[in-house]
Amino acid sequence: MSLVVDKYIQLHQEYRILHLLNHRNKNQHRVATWWKWFNMLRRSVGDVVEILQPLGRRKNQKLKDKKDGRFLYRTLHKFFQMESKLYYSFNNIIKLGQFITLGVVLVGILGRVHSIYHEIFELYKEQFISMGCLRVPKKNAQIEEAHVTNNDNEELGELINDADVLIEPSALLKQDVIPSKNIKNESKSSKDKKKKKKKKKGSAIDDLFG
């Protein structure tokens, strides 16, 4: 049995479980927030199953059609991007405690689909590169970087220490903060002025009433 056929059988089994869960829980949970992510997972698995089904029948199990190859790459790539959101949405079902069994089943399916998708991606990685879906880093850029690092004769300048550039936080505080002694003296002088004004008012009233 070839690797493609093996992955097709495994993925088709997961799709059957997802199809049964959709049939049994659609009326009850279709309003729930996690149902949207469940549908996205079910459609993704269904699309990959449709692409792998004819490939398993061929002797040469390469992707002959570029449209199928690009569609397969987009489907796998989209799954890897939304995988964390799928996990959190299914894990929230377990946290709520009302449908724990359903949440555990969905998390288990997600883990198995993740491993199958990674094996399929590695299997067709070279074809994805040849179709232009994946970009490979150029060797010339790596050679130039190695040439720059190995060239010891060139003067690249002097290293600047952090101590020469950075200003100590204590120096900044000394510039911005007003000395506490001045604040205390100003507060004392303002209090003395208020007391003198009160005394002057009291003496004028005493003069009137003898």
Secondary structure, DSSP 8 states (H G I E B T S, - for coil): --HHHHHHHHHHHHHHHHHHHHHHHHHHHTTSTHHHHHHHHHHHHHHHHHHHHHHHHSSS-S---HHHHHHHHHHHHHHHHHHHHHHHHHHHHHHHSSSHHHHHHHHHHHHHHHHHHHHHHHHTHHHHHHTTSS----HHHHHHHHHHHH--SS-------HHHH---HHHHHHHHS--HHHHHHHHHHHHHHHHHHHHHHHHHHHHHT-
